[in-house]
Amino acid sequence: MDINNDGSSPASSGGLTDSAQDQVQVKGLRGFIQQHETRLEVAFFVGGFIFDILLLGSPDQWFGILQQVVYLTVIAALIHYEMLYRLRKWRPGRWTRKVWEWRNLVLHFSLGSL
């Protein structure tokens, strides 16, 4: 009888190897995100709004102004690359491909923080 590293038998894990289980978990997370995309975008928008309420003080503080500039820069960059992506003039590179999957959630969080 075969035993996995964690002491369970292959039958109890569906006969999947560790890397196959990792891929199933990743597909599960991506599937969850795709299934609940609209709810997650709303949640990230509201989360950004709450984050802004909790961390920002007076509107004329330099930290608050700098934070808004950073958010606007991130939003402008995301919209710019989204347009290039849709026009097929730009494709995410090796590093940006990992981040690119999260662009809508980052965009909604940043918009909520304004």
Secondary structure, DSSP 8 states (H G I E B T S, - for coil): ----TTS--TTTTTT--HHHHHHHHHHHHHHHHHHTHHHHHHHHHHHHHHHHHHH---TT-HHHHHHHHHHHHHHHHHHHHHHHHHTTS----HHHHHHHTTHHHHHHHHHHH-
